[in-house]
Amino acid sequence: MFTGIVEELGTVAGIEPQGDAMRLSIRTENLLEDVHLGDSIAVNGCCLTVAEFSGDVWTADVMQETLDKTSLAGIAAGDRVNLERAMRADKRLGGHIVQGHVDGVGTVLKRTPSEHWEVVEFALPANLARYLVDKGSITIDGTSLTVVEAGPESFTVSLIPETLARTTLGFREPGDRVNLEVDVIAKYVEKLVAPHRAVQEEQK
């Protein structure tokens, strides 16, 4: 479980293709101070497991399912990535409940800078649009953000200087792919009310 508050921008140190998987190595400055084998670290919003670590580099195995459904499939050595360790129960939940389970891949459509912040528009898969509401929560590349305007094919967020400086969203360009995770509470609510809606439809 994560909060969507990015702790650090790491750097992809190496990639080792393994047919139906890949070994991903990431260089980090501070995140390995209390790391253990088997710990979870979110990489651009994808929950990965620490398989090895030495010095300032840690390695994770990325299975085909993850490569098929996230932007990690197009990652390359030297790329910067958002990193967050799994949350602790004794810390503040600064963002929102983030599972590290990517729901789909979106695309940067447009950036509109202003004096103190920047509005960014993202395209999203059609099946995810129903989970977004104005002022609701969305996770983009592992970053917890508030939706400004939710539409049927796209949505916008406002990025403050802190987010622009400390996450990959500061340098994403139109056409770049990003990992999206919608609010898990919305998905549970949908599943819970679905049977009741079905009954109401039958009674009409």
N, C-alpha and C positions, 0 to 999 in steps of 0.2 A: 504494500500500500504506500502511496506517495501523496504529496500535497500539491505538486505542480509548481513549487518554488525552486527554480533551477539554482543549484549550488555552485556550479562551475562550468566553464566552457572547456571541454577536453579536446584532444586532437587524436584523430585516427592514426595509430602508429603502424598498423599493418593489417593486411587481409589475406587469409589463406583459404581459397576455395576448396571445398571438400565434396564436390558432386552435389549431393542433396542437402548440403549445409555449408557453413563457413565459420572459420575462426576469426574473431574480430578482436584486435588488440588496441587499447586506448591509453594514451598518455594523459596523466592527470597530475595536478600540483598538490592537492590536499586531501582528496577523498579516500586515500588508502591508509590514513592514519590509524583507523580502527577497523579495517576490513578483515573479513574472514572468508575462507573458501565456502561457497554456497550462499553468500550474501547476495541480495538483490540490488542492482543499480539500474535506474532508468536511463536509457540512451535515446535521446530525441523522442522520449515518451514510451519507448519499448522496454518492458521489464526484462532484464537479462541477468543471468546468474554468473557470479565470479567463479571461473574455473581454475585460473592461475593468476598470480600476481608476483611481481618482482620489481623492486625499486619504485619507479613512478609509473609503471605500466601494468595494466591488468587485462586479462583475456576472457572472452565469453564465447560460447558456442551458439550460433544462430541457426535455427532449423529452417527447413524449406517453407513451412507454414508462415513463419515470420517474414522471410524474404518475399513470399508471394503477396503478402498483405500489408507491407509497410515500405517506407522509403529507404530502409536499410539496404534494399537490393541494389540501389544505385550509389552506395557510399564508396568513397575512395580514400586512399592514404593521404593524409594532410588535411582532410575535411575537419571542420570544427563541429562539435556535437554538444548538446545540452546534457548535463549529468545531474542526477539527484539520487542520493542514497535513500533506501526505504525509511519511512518515517518512524519515529519512536513515540511510544504512547505518552511519554512525559513532556512532549514538546507541543507548542502551539500549532494548530492547523491553519497555516497562513494563507493557503489557497483554497482548494476544495478536495473532496475525496477523489483521488486518481488511482486507478488500478494498474496502469502501465500496460493495458490491453488495448491496442490500437483498433479502432472501429473502421477506419478507412483512410484513404490518402486524399488530401486536398491539394489545390494548386493556388499559388499566389497570383491574383489577377491584377491588382493595382495598388500602388502606394501613394498616399496623398499627405505630404509633410506639411506641418504648420510650425509655428514658432517654438512650441514647447512639447508637442507630441506628434504622433503620426498615425493616420488612419490607414489600415491595410484591409483590403478586401480579398477573400478567399473563396474559390469555388469548392463545393463539397459534393460527395456522392448523393444522389437523389434520395436514397433510403435513409440518410442521416438527417435530412432537413427537418423532419417532424420532431426531433429531439431538441432543437434549438429554439430558444425564445429570447426576445429582447431582455437584456440585463441578466440572462442566465449564464451558466458557466460552460466553458469549452476548454479543452486541452489541445494546444497546438505545439507539436514537437516537444511535448513534455512540459509546456509552460501553461500554468493556470491563468486564464484570461476571461474577461467579461464580454459577452456578445453585445455590441452596440445595436446592430440591426440584423435581424434574421430574415432571410428570404428563402424562396423555394429552391434556388440553385446556388446561392452564395450568401455570405455573411460578412460583417465587418467587425473589427476590434480596434480600439485605440491603444497605442503603445506609448508608455511614458519613457522618459530618458533612461531610467534604470533598466527597463526591459530591453530597450534598444542596445544598451551597452553591454549587458551581461548574458544575452541569449543569442541564438542563431537568428532570431527574428529581426535583429538589427541589420543583417546583411542579406536576407532572402530577397531574390529578385522575381519579377513577374515571370511565370513559367516554372518556378521551382516547386518541387513537391514537398508536402509537409504531412506529418502524421497527425491524425485527429482522433481524439477520444471524447465522446459525448458524456454528459453527466449520467452516471450509472443509475442514479435515483429515477431519472426519467424512464429508463428502460424497465426498471422493476415496476413502476407505476403502470406503464403500458401493458405489461404482462398480467398484472393483477386485475386490471379493469377489462381486459379483452373478453373473458367469458361473460361478464355482465352485459357488455355491449352486444355480444352475439345473441344473448337471450332477448334483449330489447328489440333487435332487428327481426328476430323470429316472431315476436308478438305484434309487429306492425301489420 
